[in-house]
Amino acid sequence: MGITLTPQAADHINRHIEKRGSGLGLRLGVRLTGCSGMAYKLEYVDQPNSDDQVYEQLGVKVFIDPKSLPFLDGTRVDYSRDGLNEGFKFSNPNEKASCGCGESFTV
């Protein structure tokens, strides 16, 4: 299934890579944390890992490590602004529940 980016997410990522002056794309992963167990982790990629799975969409490369892929497969990544709040939104079909604050999830 892979990862899907909305045009808004791709535009945001491309703008930030351009602002940084370097970067190949965005790394999406998960880490253990929070009250529900897992949280999304994002970082810009300057050097890919040899075992990364790479998805390219709308001119953006998304790098995912093999350990995170089972938890992220099928995820849709969006970016939105609502008043003073802005950020990435994840629609993950693997999520079974999330905590009340929205910072972590469980599969």
Stockholm file with secondary structure:
# STOCKHOLM 1.0

chainA/1-107         MGITLTPQAADHINRHIEKRGSGLGLRLGVRLTGCSGMAYKLEYVDQPNSDDQVYEQLGVKVFIDPKSLPFLDGTRVDYSRDGLNEGFKFSNPNEKASCGCGESFTV
#=GR chainA/1-107 SS CCCEECHHHHHHHHHHHHHHTCCSEEEEEEEEETTTEEEEEEEEESSCCTTCEEEEETTEEEEECTTTHHHHTTCEEEEEEETTEEEEEEECTTCCEECTTSSCEEC
#=GC SS_cons         CCCEECHHHHHHHHHHHHHHTCCSEEEEEEEEETTTEEEEEEEEESSCCTTCEEEEETTEEEEECTTTHHHHTTCEEEEEEETTEEEEEEECTTCCEECTTSSCEEC
//
